[in-house]
Amino acid sequence: MRAAAVAFYGAALGLLLVGLRELLTGFEENRCSMTYMFEYPEYRRVSLPRRVARLYPAYGLYLYGEGLYAQETRALKLSGAPVLFLPGNAGSYKQARSLGSVALRKAENMEGGVHLNVFTVDFNEELVALYGGSLLRQTHFLHESIKAILRLYKQLKTPPHSVALVGHSMGGVVARALFTLPRFNPHLVSLIITQASPHMAPVLALDPYLLDFYTAVRQKWVNQAAKLRNITLLSVGGGYRDYQVRSGLTSLPCPPGDPNKLSLVVTAVPRTWVSTDHLSIVWCKELVLATVRAFFDLIDAQTRQFTDDPERRRSILNHHFIRHNVRTLRDVQDTSVPILDVPEAWSEVNSLRLSYRTPKEGQLKYFLFALPSRRNAYSHFYCRSNNLETSSWVFGCLHGNASSCGPAVDLSMGTELLPAYKVLVLSLADLSSFTHLVVSASNLNSKQFTVECEWQREESLTRSVSVPHVLSFGFQASDITVNSSGLLHNIQLLHFHQVYQAFRISVVSQCRGTRDRLPSVYRMRVPWFREDSFTTASAPSATEISGMLHTSRPDNASSVLLQLHTAPNCQYKVSVRTSFPKVLGQVLRFCGPLVPVYTAVALLLACGGQLSSILASGRAADMSEAVGGALQLHKVNLPVYLLHILLSCCRDLLPLEDSLPPTPPDEALPEWAESGEEWRHLLAPLLYVLGAAVAFWASALLRLLVRLASLLLAPLHRPSVSRGAGTLRLRTRLLLAVCLVAAGSTSCGALAIAAAGLLHLNRVLTFSPCCLQVLRLQMTERSLSHMLNLAPQKQKPAANGAPEGAAGERGGAPLLSESALQEVRDDLQLHLSLAALLLLPAVLSAPSLLHWSRSLRFCTRLDPDPCWLHSVPLVCVSLLLINCDTLQLSNSRLLPVVSCLPLPLAVAMATFSSLHLYRIAYFLSAVLVPLGVCCVL
C-alpha cells in the first residue's frame, strides 16, 4: 500500500510540476525592448502639508526629472500636463523613470512647449496584493497627492483641473478606489490607464480587508456607472508572460455599454504585439511609446493641458491601443481629398488581383479599380501595403474614368495596422455611391514598398473546423488545408470558447516559385474580449501557435477565429491538437488558489484519520499512511457539489442574498459564471488530487527536516522515553499564552501564530531522537545503544556466556521497552500531524508578518490586523496541545465527537474557502480547539 501511495502521489506531483512548468515558462520569449535614460534620473520630493506628512510618514510624492529639465523644475514651477504614476504590490516609485524619460524625449520634438510633468508616489513598497489593510490608507494619500499636484499650477493662466493616472498592478485598483472616498471630487481625475491591474478580483484573498476593499470599489463603479460615465478608463493586461496577474482579471467590471471603459491585452495593442511579464509591462518600450503618444495626442493645443472631451479621449485611446487607423479624430475635418490629375500616373486594373512593388526612383502612381463590374460577383475589396506611414492611400471616386478621378473621398480610416503591413477591407455594399476605387502607390521619397489588392467573395473567406476534445491528449488532430487563391482566409475554430482548453496550432505553408513575398500574418481573434495575438511567418515555413484564452465566452454566439493573411500561390495546412501540458497550465492559472485549499483539506482529513485510529486502537497511524488515505473524493467533492446546488436554490428562493454565506462561484469571476461553472466542478477532483499530493510530499519533507534537525540536536539533548519528557507545566503554558497574546495585540497577530507554531515544532523535535532510536533498532542493537545510550529490557544470552540481564542496566540508566518505544512513536506521529496543521495558518499569515516587519520603523503595531481574532484561539490551543499524547486522547470522553469533526469541516472548507484563503485558519481552529479541550478533559 505504501509503495502504491508513493507511486500515485509521485504521478500526481509530476502532473503538478508539468502544469507549473507550463505556467511559468510555457510562453514566448520576452520581445520587449528596454527603455533607457539618456541622462541621470532625479526624483525631487514634493512637500506636503504637515497634517498629511504626519498621517502618512511612510509615503511620499516625487517629481521625475533628468538633466536640464530637472534643474529647471528644481523650484517646482511647472507648466506641463500632470501625470501621476502609482506603483503596485512591492513596487518602487522609481519605476516611473521609463514613462518619464520617454515623455521627456518626446517633448523635445513638440512645438509650443507642450510637455508632461510626470509625478510618482512612494508607497513604501508595501505588499498590498497580499495584505489589504493598507489599501484604504494608500487611497487617502493618493487623494492628498492629487490636490498637492494641482496646487503647483496655480500660477498658470489655464491651470490643469485634473491629473492623468497611470497605475501598475494594485496601483490601478487604488486609482479606481479614489471614487469611493466620500470627499473626493470626481473632476480631479478624468483619465486612468492601468497596467496589469487585477480589477475583477484579488489574485489571492489572504485577508478580509482585501475583499472588502474590492467589494467597495466594484459596487461604486457598477452601481454608479452613470455618474462615472465620463471617466475614461483603459486597462491593459500583460498576456501569458504575466503569470502573477492573469489577463482575465484585468478586465474592467463595468457595464458593457460604457464606451469609455476599455479592457485589452497588450498583445493586441498596435505597434506593440508582444506579451509582457508583471514587471516588464512598466518598462516595455513598445507599450511605453504607445502610452506617451496617446498622452501627447490628448493635450489640447490651446490650453496645453489634457482635453476635457470624453469623446476625443476615447477616440485617441482607440487609435493607439485598439485599432491604429491612418488618422486620429483631430485630423478628420473633411473626407474629400483632391487627387492630382496626371494621366501618366494612372493605371486601371482589370485583373482580380494586383501585386505591385514600387521602383527605387520616386514616382507618382495610382491604381484604379472599377466598381460596377464587380458588385454582383464580389462582396469585399482587400488591400494591404507594407508602407507603414500613416497617410491616406485608398480613395473612392464619385465620378471616375480610366485616366482620372473626380471628387475623391478618403476611405483609409478603416485601415488596420498589422505587424508586417497595413490592411484595409472594404465592403462593396457600403460603396454604392462610388464608381471607382483608387489605391495610391506613390513613393515620392524613393522608399520601396509592396502593394497587394484583390476582390473577394464572402462565402469563400471563412471555413470551419471543430477543435479536438480536451481529453484527446494530443492523439487526435483537426486538419484543414487552404489553397491560397486569396490573400485573406478566416478559419472558425468551433467549440473553442473555454479557458481550460489549450491547443497547439501548426500552420505549414508551401509555395510555388522562389520570388520575394510579403510575410504571412496569423491572427488569433477572440470576438468577446480584446486579447488578439499575432504571429508573423515567412512563406514557405512551419509555425506553431499556442491556442489559449484569457476569458471564457460569455454567450453562445461566437467562437475563436484564426485569421490568415496569406501569400499568393501558396498552400497552407492548419493542424489543431490538444496540448495536455498547456491544459494543466491553464488549470493552474485559473484554479491555482484551490490547490492550497485542498492541501489543507487533505491535512485535516489526515488528522481525522489519526484521531479515528486512536479511538479504535489507542495508537496513532503513521503520518504518511494518514495523509495517503486523506484522498476521499466521494466524501468531499460530492457533498461540495450538492452543497453548491442547495445554496444556489436557496439564493434563488430567498429575497435577501446576503442571508447566506458567499459561495465559490463568486461574482468577481464572470468566466466561472453560467457555462463556465460546470467545468470548475469537473476539475475539482483533479485539484483535490493535486492538493493531496502537495500535502503528501510536504508532510514527507516535514518528517525529513525534523529528523535532520533532531540529528543535529541529538548531541545536545539526552533522550528519554518517559511521557513527561519535554512537557511544559500548566503555569508555564499560561504564562506563554499571555505573553504571546499580548505580543500579538501590541505588534502583529501573525507573529504570535508563528511563535506558537515554532513552540509546538520544538515539542516534535523532543520526540525525534526516539524516532531515530526506532530506526536504529532496525539496523543493529549495538549501533543504537551506542548512539542513544539505550538498551532493550530483554536480550538473548550473550555469546560469551554473560548472565542474562547483565546488559540490562548501565550505571542505573532507565531500561527501554518495546511498548515505551511504540508509545513515543505514536506521540511523534500525532504531533507531526498537529504541527502540519498549525504551520498552515502561520504560512497563510506570513504576508501580514512580512508587511509588519517592513513597516517597523514607522509603526510598531499592524493596524488593521487581519490575524488578531483567530490568533488568540490558535495560540491557546497550540500551547494546550504541546503536552497532548495518545494516551490522554484515547481516555478522553470527547474524542468520539471530536473525531467526527474533520470531515464536515473539510467539506465546508472546500466550499467556502476556494476564493477566501484566510478562512482556512477559521476551519482549522474549529478542529484544533475541541482537540485541545480533549487533552484537558
Phi, psi and omega in degrees: 000318181295318179296320178295320178295318179298317180295317181296310182287336172294318176295320178295319177296324177298318176298318179297318180292323177297316178296319178295319179298318179292323180292320187269337184229353186276057179213175182292159176291159181289109182258013178285143174271142180283142173267136183239149176271135178277338178223168184292127181286143178232143179238106182265123182288135178265126181290137179246160177303152183301322179300317180292316180296327179285323180286328185232070183290339183274349186254164179202162179236132185227154172251128180276141177204162177219143169050234184295321179298321179296323178289322181292331182260018182297326180272003178061036171263102192247155179219006182269187177271125186281133174232132182242123179264135181241114178289164183255215183297120182057024182272151180261147176295341180285353176293348179286355186294328179294311179296316182293320182292316179294323178295323177294318179293323179294323182294336180295334182260005182266145179270154176079011178072021179288127179203173179249145168253109184264116175258161178214148184253137175260110178261020177063023177053043182286149182272065187284346175285340181247339178232114186270000182292340182263354186295317179293324177296318177297323180295317178295321179292325177298319178300314179295325179294320179296317178295323178293323179295315182293333177293338180289347185251015184295335184282349182282152176292320177238077182289154177291147178254355181211164180238134174277134184249137172237112184246129176259135176056234181292344174298327176292325177291320177297323178298317177291331180290344177307322187283355175272348180288136184294331183257013181275134176271115183299340181285351179286340180225122178239351182219127177228127173242123181245146183235116179054043180262126180281085183283326186290318184194157175292152179296313176226123179268086185265354174206157184290335181296326178296316180290322177297321178297313179297320180297317179296317180294317182296315180297322179297313185282338178270313185284332180244041182297326181294322180289333182259017186293329182276358175278120180272125186227125180237126178244128182242123176266158187273347183090196187285342176291335180271092179272355177279316177235103180294149189292339176297329179285344181277356177293141184278126178280069181235161177304140185294342182274002181273110183286347182271002178247110187242132177234136180200171176252145187298336178294341180264357183284125179301142181069005176247288171056030179231158174264143183237150172278183190292334180264322184290346178295340178281320185252003179300116187300320182299317180284323178297320178297317178298321180293315181293319178300318179296318179299315181291326176290337180279350182280129177286132185294332183277313182271344184058028174233170182296142183294150177263001183274111181295329179294319179292320177301315180296319181296317182291320178294322175298322181294318186270337187241343185241297181225108184281098178278179181287320183228149178271180184297325183293337182270347186275097177245306182222124182278354177282127185234126176283137179244135183299133180268079179242105187302321183288348179272355185259138175222126178271135182255118180255350180277171181281342183220143177241131172226114188222135175241129184291148178284172179291330179278141179292140180205163176261126185214131175229138175248133186248128180241120180282132183271321187302323183282352184249351188297319185284328186267338186229157183246337184221156173240123184245133179214143179216155181207139176270015169275099190273012176293139182277077179226159179291139184215350176231132184226160174246131181265127176283325178217106183225164174219193187290343184231007180199169179221129179286216177304127184247147178243132180287121179252012188281353183296340178274004180295141177237134182270124176249169184303329185251339182195172174260146188230141175226126177241120181246136175272128183293338179293337179268002185245033184292337182272359183252149177260330182218157169250141180239128176246123180272126176237034182282137177230067182296340178269011178064022178271128183276140175203172184240141176236129178229129181222155177198160172271142184227151173256134184296323182292336180266357182280325191244133172232159185236149176212137178275132180283153179294159178292151184294337180265013176282347175057026176085000180278343180247139181232146173250117185247149174209139182246132181243116172275118191283074170274356178226174181264349182222133177221138177246127178245115180274121181270093185293143177068018175254096184205011180240150185288338180280352177278143179208134187224154168256113183255116181256129178239115181246124181248138176232131188234154174263134180087170183237016183289161180292137180229155170293145180295157175274146178237122179253124184241123173270107188254125180251113187293329188267355179205146182278074179235030182299147176232149185237142176228128179254133182217147175281169178232124003277157180190170173236122186231141176244132182241138175274120180259098178219164183237149174268335180220150176277160180291128181281346181217187182250028188263344189209164176226172180293144182241127173262110184260124182249113170266103195257168175267146180292154178061036178229152176248134183240126176249122182251127180235130182242122178230145174289135177253105183296319175301321178291327175298316177297321178297320177294322178299316179288328180296320185263331185241014181304321179298344178282340181296311176297331177296313180288335172296315176296323177298315180296317179294325178293318178291328176296319176296320176297323177295322177292321177296320177295323178294319177295320179294325184277317188237353183080005181234146177274138178289156175300140186298321179296321178291322180294316179290323178297328179270007182279352179278096183234082186298318184290336181269346183245300187294320179295311175299324178297317180295316178295324179292324175299313181297318180297315180294324178295319178294319180294323179292329178287331183274324183276138179288334182257107181290334182285356179285348178243151178292153181295145180257161183304322176291076188290153178295340185283355182234086183294336180288350174260000181275157176050250186293335182279350185287324185295320184294332178291324176290326177291330179277349183302317176300320178297317179295325177296318178297316179295319178295320177294325177295320176298318179296319182296309184283332174292321177293323176296320177294322178297317178298319180295316180295322179294319178294319178294318179295320179293327178294321179288327182268355184301318179296339181265357185229131177267114185291150176218145184262358180287146183292340179282355182292133175078003181279158177247141178293158181298319180297319179295319180293320177297318179296318178296319180297315179297317181296316181291320178295318178295319178296321179293324181286329182266348180231280185206128179297328179296329178295318178294321179295316180295319179295319178295321177296321178292324176297318178291324178295326176297325175297321178296321181295332178292336178274340192295323178301324177292326175296318175298327179297320179296320179295320181289332177297331179286343179268284180214142177294329183289315182292323178294317179296325180289321184282319188251358180059039180233156180214154178290159181288322182237138177224157173291155178305137182289158183293333182272009175080018178292146182294149182297135181093355180298328178268005184287335181226144178224099178064030177078015180290148181295147180277151181248125180250162178295322180294321178295320177299320181292322178297316180295322179294320177297317179297323179297314181297320179297314183285335172297317178295317179294322178298321178297319179292323181285335178284335180299309176300327178295320179292317181293332179268003181301322178300322177295319178296318179294319178297318179295317182294327180281347181252014185296329183288346179253329182202137182270353182237134178280118183222119358281158183249108181287346184261356188295317186297311183272357176288328182296306178295326180292320178295315181296314183289329178296319178287330176293322184281352181300319182266007183287142175219171184294328180294316178298318181293318181294333179270355182283138179283345180270351184300319179301326179281317183294325181293344178270353184284322187304319184295306179297326178289329175294320177296316178296322179296315180294335182276316191251002181245006186296324177249007181225080187295334181295341180287345179302319179298326179294315181291323177295322177296326180294339176264318186288325181296310175298327178293322176295324177295327178299328181287345180260320182261000000 
